[in-house]
Amino acid sequence: MPAILEIPEARQRVSRLSVEEYRQLDENGRHTELIRGIILDKMVKSPLHRALGKLLYDLIARLLPPGFLVYHEAPLTLADSQPEPDISVVRGTAADFSKRHPTTAELVIEVAVTSAALDRENASLYAEAGVKEYWIVLALERKVEVYCHPERGRYREVRLLDGNETLQCTSIHTIEIPIADLFT
């Protein structure tokens, strides 16, 4: 059994589908993600989750230098998964991704109101794909877990930052966000 199924909140979101049902997902407007070859229903977003995602998107969009794009809830195509992180920052231009989804990112951010265990499990997924930095915004705790320096499918460094600290993206130095600004 894949490790992701050991997380109770992931097991609750697993769908068993026939091939025909899977092919109709897009047609029926069902919102899913493919994680480690398993189809998970996407969770309904709370107002806090939506607000933090929008705030992060707007902040990062203003801070990005040329040559980078920021996406909100857009697919990344990885080896055995197609997650749709809350925020992803990729190197390139819009034309680079008009026929394919990005396969890695400089920065991926997930907002965790109720899904921290699943988001932590996905750290290895992003590390394997060479995502340089991964942030989990722990909305209710008003803290951010920062994962840096992917190596052999794991992040070598994990830090927990609180409201007195500033998020500084290691691969895009113009992204600098005081954590307190997220929770005002």
Summary of the structure (lengths in Angstrom):
residues: 184
radius of gyration: 16.1
end to end distance: 41.7
largest distance: 50.8
contacts: 529
relative contact order: 0.14
helix: 30%
strand: 30%
